[in-house]
Amino acid sequence: MVPAVIVFGDSTVDPGNNNQISTVLKSNFAPYGRDYFVGGQPTRRFSNGRIATDFILEAFRIKPVIPAYLDPKYDIRDFATGVSFASAGTGYDNATSDVLSVIPFWKEMEYYREYQSKLRGYLGNDKANHLLSESLHLLSIGS
């Protein structure tokens, strides 16, 4: 079974990273989430509810939603079973992310390296390396 899901990409898989940065491209307001989550609160996702990666985590019986790496309410314990570095509006070319001041793809990779270091500190080298090698890594950019 897949121990974790690790996600990179754009708005199709951003669970709220953009809500933690200075950009106009955010999803922390209505109508996002009006038919999902308790009380119809905004989901921080560019969706009316969950995004595809949430359903993938649920299908693997990992957890119901994927956390955003930049969301301060989560930490490495939450990220050990899945994390998203995605940023709505990003692209493969740095100029794409520069237009809306979102996280460029190269920065998502930098966050991933930071995550790997934190994961090794949390689990130890052997367990972290095993988890990373067995995890499902997803990329969705260019939708």
N, C-alpha and C positions, 0 to 999 in steps of 0.2 A: 504494500500500500504506500501511497505517496505521503511522506511525513509533513510536507509543507508546500505551499504555493507561493512563488516569488514573481512579482509582476512589474513590468516596465511598460510605459506607453503614454497615451494621450487621454482625452476625456472619456473614451469608452471604458477605461479601466482605472480612472482616478477616483479613489474613494474619499477624497477630501484634502489631499496635499495642497491644492491651490488655495484652500481656505486659510492656510497658515503662512502665506506669502503675500507680498504687496502686488496685486494684480487685479484687474477688473473682471477677470475670467474666474468667477466663483460660482458655487452651487449651494450656498448656505441660506437660501431663501425659497419661498413658495414660487412655483408649484412643486419643486423637487421634493419627492417623498410624501406627497399628500395622501397616497393610498397605501403607504407602507410605514412601518415603524410605529411606535406608540404615539397616538395623538396626531398623526399626520405631520410630524415635524420634518423639516428639511433633512435629507439624508446625507448631505455633503457630497452627493454623487450626481452626475449629470444624467439623471434618470428619475422616473416617478417612484422608484423604490430601490431595489438592489440592481447591481450590475452583473454582467456575465461571470466575472471572477468570484463574486459572492456565491453564485450557484455552483460553480466548480468546487469551491471549498466545502460547500454543503454536500455535494455529491460524493466527495471523498470522506465525508463524515469527520471533517476537521473542525469546523466552526461555521456559524451562519453568515458571517460577513468578514471581509478582509480589511485589516486596519491600514490606515494611511501612515507612512513612515514619519511624517512630520507632525502628526497629531499628538499633542503633549499628554493626552490621557492614556496613551499606550506606551509600553516599554519592551525591552528585549524578551521578556517572558511571553508577551502577546505575539511578538514578531517571530518567535521560534517556530510557529506553526503556519505562518503566512504573513506576507507584508507586501504592500504596493508602494512603489516609488514613482508611480505615474503622475503626470502633470497635464491637465487639460490644456490644449493649445500647443503642445510641444511637437517637434518633428525631428527628422534626421539631420536637417540643416540647422545650424545655430541661429541663422537669421529668422527661422520660423518662430522660435521661442522668444527671440528678442522683440518682436513686434508687440506682443502682449505682456512682456515681462513675466513669463512663466519659467518653470524649471527646464533647462535644456536637457536633451538626452544624455549628454556627457556628464551632467551633474547627477542624473539618476544613477549612472554607473559609479560615480564617486560615492553617492549615498550607499550603494550596494557594497562597495569595499569597506565602508565604515561599518555597515551592518555585519559583514563577515567577521570583522575584528571584535565587535561586541558579542556576537554569537560564540566565538571561540572563548572569550572571557567568561561567558555564561555557562557553556556546556563543556568546555575543554576542547582541545584541538581535534582529537579523534572523533568524538561525537559530532562536533560541528561540521567537520569535513564529510562525515558520512551523511548527515542531514542535507548538506548542500548538494552532494552528488546524487542523492535520491529524490530531491525535490523537483517539482514541476516548475520550470521557468517559462513564463509567458511574456510575449511582446505583442502589443497592439498599437500601431502607429499608422496614421495615414487614412483614417476612416473618412 
